[in-house]
Amino acid sequence: MSLRALERQFLFQVYPRQPLVLVRGRGPYVWDDRGRKYLDFFSGLAVCSLGHTPARVTRAIFRQAKQLWHTSNLYYTIPQIRLAQALIAKTFPGRVFFSNSGAEANECALKLVRRWGQPATGDWKGGSTQTRSEVITFHRSFHGRTLGTLSATGQIKFQRGFHPLLPGFRYARLNDVASVEQVMTPQTCAILVEPIQGEGGVVPATPEFLQALRRLADRHRLLLIFDEIQTGVGRTGTFYAFQQLGVKPDIVTLAKGLGGGLPIGATVATPAVADLFGIGDHASTFGGNPVVCAGALEVLRTLTPAFLARVRKMGQRLLTELQKLPAEFPVIREIRGRGLMLGLELTIEGTPLVDACRARGLLINCVQERVLRLLPPLTIGEPEIRAAVQILRDAFAIMGP
């Protein structure tokens, strides 16, 4: 029986898998079970931030695996504490909660803001006895697949069939301050926003909009949460996207690229917010696992200022090359994004382009039906950028005008 038949028999049928069996990866390349090589401009959905099996991270993982795999968070472990220390150094003064995924990181943030909204806790109360529990999120946002983060997600297609959703979420329009003010109520306690909507079509929030959200949050004593699950860990050319935007959140969530390929999520909060949780208020059996933390610590050590400067340079080079395509192929409506997180919005359906690129040795994906999303590893070089853009050019050429 073929692997595909076995997959259909034994696994939940929830993934629209591409017809590839991947067996090996190195740097920006992966190989299938037939020995064919592919340039990976998807990076496991921005997870393989340093490419596949980076030597430095691999050594750290093996070194830790020989010492201690797991204990539980009832004991101290060195990799977890060192990783938290390094992460705070790249964020803002605060504390970290480690989990296993971006959805879990966002769940932690949502529990924090619910606690903030209780009359006995948040410093907003000023003598009020009213509980505040509503969170403003945005249309076309994506925050995870758990019931809580699905309720926060502003896309009906992901929510369909899972009602009733959790109450307490209101949806505004990205880059529209007036729409945020319109949905705000006396029960609002937080705003949750992605600096760039990834699954929503690689749509950046403007600096002016995010700065306006910060002012709104301060004025109404709301918590401002940045979901940097996809944009964090150097993806946009700084460790966090918010570091380019002149605004700081109260809580920031990250995952994907943090582990360099291993599963880890993190919720970072200012001390006043982190202190809303006491012993037993939140937990994760596997969160902060020693092996995963050892690998993630090497990822952070790699992301030096010089490394991030190179990410910005390669991001600009990729953008420059992509901007040559619309003149040749008018089906490209817009190119947008920051750093090495770029999207090409088309006037046609994008899946045939994904297929054509894969047939020519390039892996990308399509979101919102018409947006090609490019997420190469942060270690990508100019030769690979030129090769990828040429494959894109060839794929567009066969689509016709």
C-alpha positions as a Python dict, from the first residue, in 0.01 Angstrom:
ca = {
    (1, 'M'): (0, 0, 0),
    (2, 'S'): (132, 347, -90),
    (3, 'L'): (221, 607, 171),
    (4, 'R'): (-64, 826, 50),
    (5, 'A'): (-310, 540, 94),
    (6, 'L'): (-176, 473, 442),
    (7, 'E'): (-212, 841, 527),
    (8, 'R'): (-575, 837, 416),
    (9, 'Q'): (-640, 524, 622),
    (10, 'F'): (-469, 621, 948),
    (11, 'L'): (-463, 1001, 976),
    (12, 'F'): (-738, 1260, 1015),
    (13, 'Q'): (-806, 1407, 673),
    (14, 'V'): (-759, 1772, 769),
    (15, 'Y'): (-460, 1879, 558),
    (16, 'P'): (-466, 1966, 185),
    (17, 'R'): (-132, 1792, 135),
    (18, 'Q'): (70, 1856, -178),
    (19, 'P'): (173, 1540, -364),
    (20, 'L'): (521, 1518, -211),
    (21, 'V'): (683, 1285, 38),
    (22, 'L'): (967, 1485, 187),
    (23, 'V'): (1248, 1284, 344),
    (24, 'R'): (1547, 1515, 390),
    (25, 'G'): (1636, 1881, 426),
    (26, 'R'): (1952, 2089, 431),
    (27, 'G'): (1969, 2466, 435),
    (28, 'P'): (1709, 2614, 197),
    (29, 'Y'): (1650, 2280, 20),
    (30, 'V'): (1441, 1967, 76),
    (31, 'W'): (1440, 1635, -110),
    (32, 'D'): (1150, 1401, -180),
    (33, 'D'): (1147, 1021, -168),
    (34, 'R'): (1239, 1009, -534),
    (35, 'G'): (1553, 1214, -480),
    (36, 'R'): (1422, 1533, -634),
    (37, 'K'): (1548, 1860, -486),
    (38, 'Y'): (1326, 2160, -407),
    (39, 'L'): (1405, 2517, -310),
    (40, 'D'): (1193, 2578, -1),
    (41, 'F'): (1039, 2925, 10),
    (42, 'F'): (778, 2813, 262),
    (43, 'S'): (1010, 2696, 544),
    (44, 'G'): (750, 2479, 709),
    (45, 'L'): (521, 2783, 739),
    (46, 'A'): (801, 3011, 866),
    (47, 'V'): (911, 2751, 1122),
    (48, 'C'): (1252, 2655, 980),
    (49, 'S'): (1386, 3004, 1035),
    (50, 'L'): (1751, 2906, 983),
    (51, 'G'): (1681, 2657, 709),
    (52, 'H'): (1664, 2280, 748),
    (53, 'T'): (1884, 2101, 1004),
    (54, 'P'): (2111, 2401, 1080),
    (55, 'A'): (2437, 2268, 1224),
    (56, 'R'): (2453, 2493, 1529),
    (57, 'V'): (2098, 2417, 1640),
    (58, 'T'): (2137, 2046, 1562),
    (59, 'R'): (2448, 2023, 1781),
    (60, 'A'): (2267, 2194, 2070),
    (61, 'I'): (1972, 1957, 2041),
    (62, 'F'): (2191, 1644, 2040),
    (63, 'R'): (2402, 1774, 2328),
    (64, 'Q'): (2093, 1835, 2543),
    (65, 'A'): (1926, 1509, 2436),
    (66, 'K'): (2220, 1318, 2582),
    (67, 'Q'): (2171, 1488, 2918),
    (68, 'L'): (1801, 1542, 2993),
    (69, 'W'): (1491, 1510, 2776),
    (70, 'H'): (1210, 1604, 3011),
    (71, 'T'): (1137, 1665, 3378),
    (72, 'S'): (817, 1876, 3410),
    (73, 'N'): (783, 2234, 3519),
    (74, 'L'): (781, 2130, 3885),
    (75, 'Y'): (1161, 2152, 3863),
    (76, 'Y'): (1409, 2409, 3736),
    (77, 'T'): (1596, 2339, 3413),
    (78, 'I'): (1889, 2538, 3280),
    (79, 'P'): (1790, 2562, 2909),
    (80, 'Q'): (1444, 2702, 2992),
    (81, 'I'): (1576, 2973, 3223),
    (82, 'R'): (1858, 3069, 2986),
    (83, 'L'): (1614, 3089, 2695),
    (84, 'A'): (1375, 3309, 2892),
    (85, 'Q'): (1664, 3538, 2987),
    (86, 'A'): (1777, 3566, 2624),
    (87, 'L'): (1421, 3623, 2501),
    (88, 'I'): (1355, 3903, 2748),
    (89, 'A'): (1681, 4068, 2640),
    (90, 'K'): (1539, 4084, 2286),
    (91, 'T'): (1189, 4195, 2392),
    (92, 'F'): (1120, 4430, 2685),
    (93, 'P'): (1144, 4392, 3063),
    (94, 'G'): (897, 4124, 3159),
    (95, 'R'): (846, 3750, 3200),
    (96, 'V'): (790, 3452, 2969),
    (97, 'F'): (553, 3158, 2965),
    (98, 'F'): (661, 2872, 2737),
    (99, 'S'): (416, 2647, 2556),
    (100, 'N'): (425, 2425, 2246),
    (101, 'S'): (261, 2629, 1970),
    (102, 'G'): (135, 2966, 1861),
    (103, 'A'): (-224, 2878, 1946),
    (104, 'E'): (-120, 2795, 2302),
    (105, 'A'): (80, 3116, 2327),
    (106, 'N'): (-231, 3311, 2225),
    (107, 'E'): (-450, 3112, 2466),
    (108, 'C'): (-217, 3219, 2746),
    (109, 'A'): (-249, 3582, 2635),
    (110, 'L'): (-629, 3557, 2627),
    (111, 'K'): (-637, 3412, 2979),
    (112, 'L'): (-414, 3698, 3096),
    (113, 'V'): (-649, 3962, 2959),
    (114, 'R'): (-953, 3788, 3107),
    (115, 'R'): (-776, 3802, 3443),
    (116, 'W'): (-692, 4168, 3379),
    (117, 'G'): (-1062, 4237, 3332),
    (118, 'Q'): (-1162, 4102, 3672),
    (119, 'P'): (-1255, 4378, 3920),
    (120, 'A'): (-1015, 4239, 4180),
    (121, 'T'): (-706, 4240, 3958),
    (122, 'G'): (-642, 4479, 3666),
    (123, 'D'): (-510, 4823, 3764),
    (124, 'W'): (-775, 4983, 3537),
    (125, 'K'): (-1056, 4934, 3786),
    (126, 'G'): (-1052, 5264, 3979),
    (127, 'G'): (-1308, 5129, 4222),
    (128, 'S'): (-1531, 4972, 3955),
    (129, 'T'): (-1699, 4638, 4023),
    (130, 'Q'): (-1768, 4567, 3656),
    (131, 'T'): (-1600, 4272, 3486),
    (132, 'R'): (-1451, 4338, 3144),
    (133, 'S'): (-1398, 4039, 2918),
    (134, 'E'): (-1425, 4145, 2552),
    (135, 'V'): (-1129, 4142, 2315),
    (136, 'I'): (-1117, 4330, 1985),
    (137, 'T'): (-955, 4141, 1699),
    (138, 'F'): (-963, 4198, 1323),
    (139, 'H'): (-1130, 4069, 1011),
    (140, 'R'): (-902, 3830, 819),
    (141, 'S'): (-691, 3770, 1129),
    (142, 'F'): (-570, 3425, 1228),
    (143, 'H'): (-478, 3334, 1586),
    (144, 'G'): (-500, 2955, 1606),
    (145, 'R'): (-720, 2646, 1588),
    (146, 'T'): (-817, 2593, 1953),
    (147, 'L'): (-1173, 2691, 2035),
    (148, 'G'): (-1054, 3007, 2208),
    (149, 'T'): (-814, 3124, 1938),
    (150, 'L'): (-1060, 3019, 1667),
    (151, 'S'): (-1315, 3249, 1831),
    (152, 'A'): (-1056, 3528, 1818),
    (153, 'T'): (-985, 3463, 1450),
    (154, 'G'): (-1170, 3697, 1216),
    (155, 'Q'): (-1232, 3450, 931),
    (156, 'I'): (-1566, 3274, 896),
    (157, 'K'): (-1420, 2994, 684),
    (158, 'F'): (-1219, 2862, 980),
    (159, 'Q'): (-1510, 2897, 1223),
    (160, 'R'): (-1775, 2729, 1010),
    (161, 'G'): (-1913, 2416, 1175),
    (162, 'F'): (-1769, 2486, 1522),
    (163, 'H'): (-2040, 2704, 1673),
    (164, 'P'): (-2118, 2815, 1932),
    (165, 'L'): (-1788, 2996, 1952),
    (166, 'L'): (-1663, 3142, 2276),
    (167, 'P'): (-1826, 3477, 2351),
    (168, 'G'): (-1631, 3795, 2412),
    (169, 'F'): (-1477, 3881, 2074),
    (170, 'R'): (-1556, 4176, 1849),
    (171, 'Y'): (-1402, 4223, 1505),
    (172, 'A'): (-1279, 4550, 1354),
    (173, 'R'): (-1111, 4634, 1023),
    (174, 'L'): (-733, 4643, 1004),
    (175, 'N'): (-587, 4991, 947),
    (176, 'D'): (-922, 5152, 1033),
    (177, 'V'): (-912, 5322, 1374),
    (178, 'A'): (-1274, 5434, 1349),
    (179, 'S'): (-1391, 5074, 1315),
    (180, 'V'): (-1204, 4985, 1635),
    (181, 'E'): (-1373, 5267, 1823),
    (182, 'Q'): (-1712, 5160, 1686),
    (183, 'V'): (-1687, 4807, 1831),
    (184, 'M'): (-1536, 4914, 2164),
    (185, 'T'): (-1768, 4881, 2463),
    (186, 'P'): (-1740, 4927, 2841),
    (187, 'Q'): (-1666, 4553, 2853),
    (188, 'T'): (-1358, 4577, 2626),
    (189, 'C'): (-1037, 4477, 2803),
    (190, 'A'): (-785, 4418, 2521),
    (191, 'I'): (-694, 4452, 2154),
    (192, 'L'): (-526, 4160, 1974),
    (193, 'V'): (-355, 4233, 1641),
    (194, 'E'): (-101, 4084, 1400),
    (195, 'P'): (157, 4337, 1274),
    (196, 'I'): (121, 4156, 942),
    (197, 'Q'): (-177, 3932, 876),
    (198, 'G'): (-12, 3619, 736),
    (199, 'E'): (-299, 3379, 676),
    (200, 'G'): (-510, 3683, 597),
    (201, 'G'): (-310, 3753, 282),
    (202, 'V'): (22, 3908, 398),
    (203, 'V'): (-145, 4238, 486),
    (204, 'P'): (69, 4476, 698),
    (205, 'A'): (-79, 4696, 967),
    (206, 'T'): (49, 5049, 916),
    (207, 'P'): (273, 5206, 1183),
    (208, 'E'): (18, 5486, 1225),
    (209, 'F'): (-260, 5237, 1291),
    (210, 'L'): (-64, 5041, 1552),
    (211, 'Q'): (42, 5363, 1722),
    (212, 'A'): (-324, 5468, 1732),
    (213, 'L'): (-412, 5134, 1893),
    (214, 'R'): (-150, 5198, 2160),
    (215, 'R'): (-306, 5538, 2235),
    (216, 'L'): (-654, 5384, 2250),
    (217, 'A'): (-533, 5114, 2484),
    (218, 'D'): (-365, 5364, 2713),
    (219, 'R'): (-668, 5593, 2716),
    (220, 'H'): (-913, 5315, 2803),
    (221, 'R'): (-681, 5101, 3017),
    (222, 'L'): (-683, 4814, 2769),
    (223, 'L'): (-407, 4561, 2713),
    (224, 'L'): (-249, 4563, 2368),
    (225, 'I'): (-142, 4220, 2240),
    (226, 'F'): (75, 4169, 1933),
    (227, 'D'): (48, 3825, 1776),
    (228, 'E'): (398, 3783, 1631),
    (229, 'I'): (366, 3409, 1584),
    (230, 'Q'): (467, 3447, 1218),
    (231, 'T'): (632, 3790, 1211),
    (232, 'G'): (860, 3737, 1511),
    (233, 'V'): (1208, 3585, 1541),
    (234, 'G'): (1363, 3799, 1269),
    (235, 'R'): (1113, 3730, 991),
    (236, 'T'): (1067, 4100, 904),
    (237, 'G'): (1431, 4200, 960),
    (238, 'T'): (1413, 4289, 1330),
    (239, 'F'): (1355, 4037, 1605),
    (240, 'Y'): (995, 4157, 1633),
    (241, 'A'): (802, 4346, 1369),
    (242, 'F'): (687, 4595, 1634),
    (243, 'Q'): (1047, 4710, 1676),
    (244, 'Q'): (1021, 4881, 1337),
    (245, 'L'): (686, 5042, 1408),
    (246, 'G'): (737, 5280, 1699),
    (247, 'V'): (500, 5101, 1937),
    (248, 'K'): (533, 4848, 2218),
    (249, 'P'): (263, 4601, 2328),
    (250, 'D'): (181, 4481, 2678),
    (251, 'I'): (189, 4119, 2562),
    (252, 'V'): (359, 3964, 2261),
    (253, 'T'): (319, 3605, 2145),
    (254, 'L'): (559, 3410, 1926),
    (255, 'A'): (624, 3055, 1809),
    (256, 'K'): (703, 2916, 1460),
    (257, 'G'): (1063, 3028, 1396),
    (258, 'L'): (1159, 3035, 1764),
    (259, 'G'): (1251, 2666, 1775),
    (260, 'G'): (1415, 2660, 1433),
    (261, 'G'): (1198, 2358, 1349),
    (262, 'L'): (1107, 2224, 1694),
    (263, 'P'): (768, 2296, 1854),
    (264, 'I'): (769, 2587, 2098),
    (265, 'G'): (549, 2887, 2175),
    (266, 'A'): (610, 3179, 2407),
    (267, 'T'): (399, 3449, 2568),
    (268, 'V'): (594, 3752, 2687),
    (269, 'A'): (426, 4006, 2912),
    (270, 'T'): (528, 4312, 3108),
    (271, 'P'): (582, 4243, 3481),
    (272, 'A'): (249, 4400, 3584),
    (273, 'V'): (61, 4176, 3341),
    (274, 'A'): (264, 3860, 3407),
    (275, 'D'): (200, 3900, 3779),
    (276, 'L'): (-174, 3855, 3719),
    (277, 'F'): (-102, 3481, 3714),
    (278, 'G'): (-20, 3307, 4039),
    (279, 'I'): (75, 2951, 4121),
    (280, 'G'): (-160, 2709, 3944),
    (281, 'D'): (-330, 2967, 3721),
    (282, 'H'): (-173, 2833, 3401),
    (283, 'A'): (46, 2540, 3303),
    (284, 'S'): (184, 2327, 3021),
    (285, 'T'): (317, 1972, 3057),
    (286, 'F'): (563, 1997, 2770),
    (287, 'G'): (610, 2375, 2757),
    (288, 'G'): (973, 2476, 2799),
    (289, 'N'): (1106, 2126, 2731),
    (290, 'P'): (1486, 2118, 2783),
    (291, 'V'): (1571, 1983, 2436),
    (292, 'V'): (1348, 2231, 2255),
    (293, 'C'): (1472, 2521, 2468),
    (294, 'A'): (1834, 2428, 2400),
    (295, 'G'): (1765, 2445, 2026),
    (296, 'A'): (1569, 2771, 2054),
    (297, 'L'): (1850, 2930, 2254),
    (298, 'E'): (2088, 2865, 1964),
    (299, 'V'): (1837, 3024, 1727),
    (300, 'L'): (1837, 3339, 1941),
    (301, 'R'): (2216, 3341, 1961),
    (302, 'T'): (2229, 3330, 1582),
    (303, 'L'): (2006, 3635, 1540),
    (304, 'T'): (2275, 3897, 1595),
    (305, 'P'): (2238, 4257, 1470),
    (306, 'A'): (2458, 4167, 1171),
    (307, 'F'): (2243, 3863, 1092),
    (308, 'L'): (1924, 4070, 1107),
    (309, 'A'): (2080, 4338, 887),
    (310, 'R'): (2144, 4067, 629),
    (311, 'V'): (1779, 3954, 656),
    (312, 'R'): (1670, 4309, 574),
    (313, 'K'): (1913, 4319, 282),
    (314, 'M'): (1791, 3986, 141),
    (315, 'G'): (1430, 4090, 197),
    (316, 'Q'): (1488, 4404, -6),
    (317, 'R'): (1666, 4206, -277),
    (318, 'L'): (1376, 3960, -300),
    (319, 'L'): (1126, 4248, -312),
    (320, 'T'): (1325, 4425, -585),
    (321, 'E'): (1332, 4111, -799),
    (322, 'L'): (961, 4045, -746),
    (323, 'Q'): (872, 4402, -838),
    (324, 'K'): (999, 4335, -1191),
    (325, 'L'): (727, 4075, -1249),
    (326, 'P'): (405, 4282, -1269),
    (327, 'A'): (522, 4457, -1586),
    (328, 'E'): (553, 4114, -1749),
    (329, 'F'): (248, 3957, -1585),
    (330, 'P'): (-45, 4194, -1519),
    (331, 'V'): (-221, 3922, -1318),
    (332, 'I'): (-1, 4036, -1028),
    (333, 'R'): (-208, 4306, -859),
    (334, 'E'): (13, 4394, -562),
    (335, 'I'): (332, 4286, -382),
    (336, 'R'): (342, 4353, -9),
    (337, 'G'): (500, 4254, 320),
    (338, 'R'): (822, 4321, 509),
    (339, 'G'): (1160, 4152, 524),
    (340, 'L'): (1136, 3788, 421),
    (341, 'M'): (758, 3772, 457),
    (342, 'L'): (615, 3873, 121),
    (343, 'G'): (292, 3813, -66),
    (344, 'L'): (188, 3850, -429),
    (345, 'E'): (-182, 3927, -467),
    (346, 'L'): (-318, 3807, -800),
    (347, 'T'): (-626, 3870, -1010),
    (348, 'I'): (-651, 3494, -1065),
    (349, 'E'): (-667, 3189, -838),
    (350, 'G'): (-321, 3110, -701),
    (351, 'T'): (-320, 2731, -656),
    (352, 'P'): (-221, 2659, -1019),
    (353, 'L'): (83, 2882, -967),
    (354, 'V'): (177, 2688, -654),
    (355, 'D'): (153, 2365, -854),
    (356, 'A'): (355, 2507, -1144),
    (357, 'C'): (628, 2626, -908),
    (358, 'R'): (645, 2288, -734),
    (359, 'A'): (678, 2113, -1070),
    (360, 'R'): (981, 2335, -1135),
    (361, 'G'): (1140, 2280, -795),
    (362, 'L'): (1009, 2568, -581),
    (363, 'L'): (782, 2531, -276),
    (364, 'I'): (546, 2819, -189),
    (365, 'N'): (184, 2836, -79),
    (366, 'C'): (-133, 3033, -144),
    (367, 'V'): (-359, 3206, 109),
    (368, 'Q'): (-694, 3381, 64),
    (369, 'E'): (-719, 3197, -271),
    (370, 'R'): (-525, 3465, -462),
    (371, 'V'): (-217, 3556, -256),
    (372, 'L'): (110, 3369, -310),
    (373, 'R'): (300, 3371, 21),
    (374, 'L'): (681, 3359, 26),
    (375, 'L'): (855, 3268, 353),
    (376, 'P'): (1213, 3164, 270),
    (377, 'P'): (1455, 3079, 551),
    (378, 'L'): (1626, 3382, 703),
    (379, 'T'): (1957, 3240, 580),
    (380, 'I'): (1856, 3266, 214),
    (381, 'G'): (2112, 3407, -28),
    (382, 'E'): (2109, 3597, -356),
    (383, 'P'): (2159, 3290, -580),
    (384, 'E'): (1854, 3120, -429),
    (385, 'I'): (1650, 3441, -460),
    (386, 'R'): (1736, 3469, -829),
    (387, 'A'): (1653, 3101, -882),
    (388, 'A'): (1318, 3132, -705),
    (389, 'V'): (1212, 3442, -897),
    (390, 'Q'): (1306, 3279, -1226),
    (391, 'I'): (1088, 2979, -1139),
    (392, 'L'): (804, 3216, -1054),
    (393, 'R'): (856, 3392, -1388),
    (394, 'D'): (842, 3061, -1573),
    (395, 'A'): (529, 2957, -1380),
    (396, 'F'): (350, 3283, -1463),
    (397, 'A'): (453, 3250, -1826),
    (398, 'I'): (264, 2924, -1870),
    (399, 'M'): (-51, 3080, -1718),
    (400, 'G'): (-78, 3321, -2007),
    (401, 'P'): (-175, 3693, -1991),
}
